[in-house]
């Protein structure tokens, strides 16, 4: 039993000394290469599909704006006729 303990302690000491052998020039394995090295692309650049989606959204907003303007004008005309405040819902 004593021989096994001495042998295992001596192996542990040898491994400890061997692992601390100075400056290492080789990086070894990379844990997560996708996170360590960036890929060359621009994150905030506008693509063609994004341009089309933005144009579509702008058209929808313009239509909503015109519809709301029309409702407002109708409500103001009705307010002048009735003299009561009118609530506008979108």
C-alpha positions in Angstrom: 0.0 0.0 0.0 2.9 2.3 0.9 4.5 1.6 -2.5 1.3 2.5 -4.4 1.0 5.8 -2.6 4.7 6.7 -3.2 4.4 5.7 -6.9 1.1 7.7 -7.4 2.6 10.8 -5.7 5.7 10.6 -7.7 3.7 10.4 -11.0 1.6 13.3 -9.9 4.7 15.4 -9.2 6.2 14.5 -12.5 3.0 15.4 -14.4 2.8 18.7 -12.5 6.4 19.6 -13.3 6.0 18.6 -16.9 2.8 20.7 -17.4 4.6 23.9 -16.1 7.4 23.8 -18.6 7.5 27.5 -19.4 6.0 29.7 -22.1 3.9 27.9 -24.6 4.0 29.2 -28.2 1.2 26.9 -29.5 -2.3 27.9 -28.7 -3.6 24.4 -28.6 -7.3 23.8 -29.2 -9.8 26.7 -29.6 -12.9 26.3 -27.5 -15.4 28.3 -29.7 -13.8 29.4 -33.0 -16.9 31.2 -34.2 -16.9 33.5 -31.2 -13.1 34.1 -31.2 -12.7 35.0 -34.9 -15.0 37.4 -36.6 -16.4 36.7 -40.1 -16.1 39.5 -42.6 -19.6 40.9 -43.1 -21.2 44.2 -42.3 -23.9 43.9 -39.7 -25.9 47.0 -40.3 -25.7 47.1 -44.1 -29.0 47.3 -46.0 -29.8 44.4 -48.3 -32.1 44.3 -51.3 -34.8 42.4 -49.4 -34.6 45.0 -46.6 -35.0 47.8 -49.1 -38.1 46.2 -50.5 -39.6 45.6 -47.0 -38.8 49.2 -46.1 -40.5 50.5 -49.3 -43.5 48.4 -48.6 -43.8 49.6 -45.0 -43.4 53.2 -46.1 -46.3 52.8 -48.6 -48.4 51.3 -45.9 -47.6 54.1 -43.5 -48.4 56.7 -46.2 -51.8 55.0 -46.8 -52.5 55.0 -43.1 -51.5 58.6 -42.8 -53.9 59.6 -45.7 -56.7 57.6 -44.1 -56.2 59.2 -40.7 -56.1 62.6 -42.3 -59.3 61.9 -44.1 -61.0 60.7 -40.9 -59.7 63.8 -39.1 -61.1 66.1 -41.7 -64.5 64.3 -41.5 -64.5 64.5 -37.7 -63.7 68.2 -37.8 -66.5 68.8 -40.3 -68.9 66.8 -38.1 -67.8 68.7 -35.0 -68.6 72.0 -36.8 -72.0 70.8 -37.7 -73.0 69.2 -34.3 -70.9 71.3 -32.0 -69.9 68.1 -30.1 -66.3 66.7 -29.7 -65.8 63.6 -31.9 -63.4 60.7 -31.0 -61.3 59.4 -33.8 -60.2 55.8 -33.8 -57.6 54.3 -36.1 
